Amino acid sequence: MLEIDDLRKRFKEKTALDGVSFTLRPGEIFGFVGANGAGKTTTMRIIMGVLEPDSGEVRYQGRPLTPDDRRTFGYMPEERGLYQKMRVAEQIEYFGRLHGLGAKAARRATAELIERLGLAERRNDAIEALSLGNQQRVQLAVALVHRPAVLILDEPFSGLDPLAVDTLAGVLKEQAASGVPVIFSSHQLDLVERLSDSVGIISAGRMIASGTVAELKAREGRKRLKVVVSGARPGWADGLPGQVTEAGDRQVLIAEDGDGQAILRAALQAGRVEHFGWQEPTLAELFREVVA
Ligand SMILES: Nc1ncnc2c1ncn2[C@@H]1O[C@H](COP(=O)(O)OP(=O)(O)OP(=O)(O)O)[C@@H](O)[C@H]1O
């Protein structure tokens, strides 16, 4: 269990963190979202000991996190840190050794990760010769090579193509399934929604909403009614709540509230009802609502 307890951090006049708390259970994937400058990187840097908080504490297994604990963590920092001249396999192995693996174990783990992350054809290329997306894959391999106990990933999906996104999402799921708690930040909210067991929304250094996506939707979001009608005369929805848009011969009514049965009756009278249902807000919509 990793507990982030009331972290506060100022940079001169700027309050970066204003009491950030959350808890991560074994095998949980925590999606960390927030606008630019909200405090995600600062939180992760404090967890990894790159920065000291002004106050607050990070606890691991019930006691304050130590440098020895952190050595067992895997970290993908915002400022990617690879040796540009080193070759892919050499680099991953090197970081494995730095984290205390023996030569043989480092070689074995490197070979596995190169295969898993689709880097086989690049294994002997220098980092500087790789595309940004492939550098990112190597960065992930470096975070994983020592079989970390906890994973802290700062925007691991940025700049990846859709196939690489799927590979990385699969790897995070595997890590979590083996009991590793994972924190990752991202601005790709559809991905966060798909992947995370729980989500934290940070704004101006405060955690303004957190919980499972289902909990956030139940607590923060409003359901919307969507009705699709074909062959309806214009103006059929006058007097009903919501807004109508035209899509070919179909009219789509989206209503935030109102009497569903009355809306359905009006739609049935107006034309052929192609679709009628309540929609949950997406995480992106929730985000806009709580951050606004
Ligand atoms: N070393 C620093 N010196 C001064 N201010 C800093 C420093 N590091 C961060 N900040 C400020 O602290 C705030 C939080 O920054 P942080 O990088 O944690 O945000 P973020 O949520 O990771 O943003 P992004 O999504 O853009 O990566 C910002 O206002 C930032 O300008």
The ligand as an SDF file (V2000), in Angstrom:
LIG
                    3D

 31 33  0  0  0  0  0  0  0  0999 V2000
   11.2520   23.6670  -10.2500 N   0  0  0  0  0  0  0  0  0  0  0  0
   10.2100   24.5130  -10.2870 C   0  0  0  0  0  0  0  0  0  0  0  0
   10.3500   25.8190  -10.0450 N   0  0  0  0  0  0  0  0  0  0  0  0
    9.2940   26.6730  -10.0470 C   0  0  0  0  0  0  0  0  0  0  0  0
    8.0230   26.2910  -10.2880 N   0  0  0  0  0  0  0  0  0  0  0  0
    7.8150   24.9930  -10.5490 C   0  0  0  0  0  0  0  0  0  0  0  0
    8.8800   24.0280  -10.5640 C   0  0  0  0  0  0  0  0  0  0  0  0
    8.3500   22.8050  -10.8370 N   0  0  0  0  0  0  0  0  0  0  0  0
    7.0280   23.0080  -10.9980 C   0  0  0  0  0  0  0  0  0  0  0  0
    6.7060   24.3000  -10.8230 N   0  0  0  0  0  0  0  0  0  0  0  0
    5.3400   24.8670  -10.8840 C   0  0  0  0  0  0  0  0  0  0  0  0
    4.4860   24.0720  -10.0840 O   0  0  0  0  0  0  0  0  0  0  0  0
    3.2260   23.8960  -10.7060 C   0  0  0  0  0  0  0  0  0  0  0  0
    2.9250   22.4070  -10.8970 C   0  0  0  0  0  0  0  0  0  0  0  0
    3.7400   21.9020  -11.9350 O   0  0  0  0  0  0  0  0  0  0  0  0
    3.7440   20.3720  -12.3950 P   0  0  0  0  0  0  0  0  0  0  0  0
    4.8860   20.2020  -13.3480 O   0  0  0  0  0  0  0  0  0  0  0  0
    3.7200   19.5000  -11.1990 O   0  0  0  0  0  0  0  0  0  0  0  0
    2.3480   20.2580  -13.1810 O   0  0  0  0  0  0  0  0  0  0  0  0
    1.7720   19.0660  -14.0820 P   0  0  0  0  0  0  0  0  0  0  0  0
    0.4080   18.7720  -13.5550 O   0  0  0  0  0  0  0  0  0  0  0  0
    2.7320   17.9360  -14.1380 O   0  0  0  0  0  0  0  0  0  0  0  0
    1.6370   19.7590  -15.5050 O   0  0  0  0  0  0  0  0  0  0  0  0
    1.7860   19.1820  -17.0220 P   0  0  0  0  0  0  0  0  0  0  0  0
    0.4920   18.4950  -17.3400 O   0  0  0  0  0  0  0  0  0  0  0  0
    1.9560   20.4440  -17.8140 O   0  0  0  0  0  0  0  0  0  0  0  0
    2.9900   18.2910  -17.0580 O   0  0  0  0  0  0  0  0  0  0  0  0
    3.2840   24.6840  -12.0130 C   0  0  0  0  0  0  0  0  0  0  0  0
    2.7310   25.9450  -11.7970 O   0  0  0  0  0  0  0  0  0  0  0  0
    4.7680   24.7940  -12.2870 C   0  0  0  0  0  0  0  0  0  0  0  0
    5.0440   25.9370  -13.0430 O   0  0  0  0  0  0  0  0  0  0  0  0
  1  2  1  0
  2  3  1  0
  2  7  2  0
  3  4  2  0
  4  5  1  0
  5  6  2  0
  6  7  1  0
  6 10  1  0
  7  8  1  0
  8  9  2  0
  9 10  1  0
 10 11  1  0
 11 12  1  0
 11 30  1  0
 12 13  1  0
 13 14  1  0
 13 28  1  0
 14 15  1  0
 15 16  1  0
 16 17  2  0
 16 18  1  0
 16 19  1  0
 19 20  1  0
 20 21  2  0
 20 22  1  0
 20 23  1  0
 23 24  1  0
 24 25  2  0
 24 26  1  0
 24 27  1  0
 28 29  1  0
 28 30  1  0
 30 31  1  0
M  END
$$$$
